[in-house]
Amino acid sequence: MEIFNPYTHPPEPLLTEVFDIGIWNMVATPSITIDVGFIYSSWRFVQIKIDNDVWSVCSKLSIDGMTSGYWEHSVATGNTILSLYRGVGGRYNSIDYDRATGNRGNILLVHI
């Protein structure tokens, strides 16, 4: 049995990608799905930035350790998919988040 030696088996480098969430009227549509193109098992950290309609308030939501992650409402993952859900009520189900144009925010994905 080979013993792991970090000097002869260095860890894989971490890579960083940034994705636009795209247009998302959070009142009319309770969820959005983004295909990030990288297998879930390679993800190490995800940060989601949600902007309000006039870009005056920014929410930063993180999933660290890649356990089941939840923000004010929820985040689901599967294969190469990141799905964001807003619940009924709460700040994201309001007139401050009902814009149907422009980018709603960004996703920062750190993976191997």
N, C-alpha and C positions, 0 to 999 in steps of 0.2 A: 504494500500500500504506500503510495506516494504521499508525503506530508507536504501540505501547502506552504510554500516559502514565498513571501511577498517580494523578495528580491529577484527571484527567478520567474515568478508569475505575477507581474504587476497587474493591478486592477485595470479593467477596461476604462478608457477615458470617457468622461461625461461630456455629452453634447447638448447644446441648448438650441431650441427652436421657439419662434414666436409666431402665433397664428392669430388672425383676426377672427372675432366671433361672427362678425357680419351683421346684417340687418336683423334686428330682433325687437319687435313690439312685444314687450313682456306682459302687457295686459291682454292683448288679443291671442297670444300664443304662449302657453305656460312652459314650453320646453324648446330647446334647440339642440341639434346633434351636429357635432363637428368630427369629421374623419381626419385625424392628425397624421395618419400614414405610418405610425410606429406601433408595434405590438405592445400591448399593455404591460407584459412582463418586463419590458426594457425601461419602463418609466421609473424615475426615482423621485421626482418632485414636480408638482403642478401648481402654478399660481394663476388665478383667474382675476382679471380686472374688469369690473363692470362700471360703465359710465352712465350717468343719468342723461336726460334728453338735451341738456344745455352744457354738458361737459363740466359742470361746476362741482359735482360730487363723484368721487371715485371710490369704489369698494374693492379692496384686495382680499381675495379668498384663496386659501392655500390648502393643498392636500400634501402632507409630508409623511414620509414613511410608507406611502402608497397602500395604507389600509383603507377600508371603506371610508370615503370622505364625504363630509356633509358641510354645507355652508348654511346660510339662512334658510335655505330649503334643501336642495340635494343635488349631488353630482353622481352620475353613474358611469361606469366604464365597461367596455367590452371590446376585446380584440384591438382594433385601432380606433375605436370610437370613444369620444368624450361627450356625454349628454348632460346638459344643464337644465335643471327644473326649478321653477319658482312655485311656491305654494300659494294657496288661496289666502288673500290678505297679506299683510306685511308691506314693507317699503317697496318691493319690486313690482307689486301688483297695484300700481298707482299711476296717476297722470304724469309723474316725474319720469316714468319709464315706458311711455307708450309711443315713442317716436318710431315711425315706419321707414325712416331713411337713415343712411349713415351707419357707421360701424358702432356696435354696442360696446365693444371693448376688446381685450386681448387675452390670449392664453400663453403663458410661459411654460414650456415643457422641457424638463431636464431628463435625459435618457442616456442609456449606454448604446 
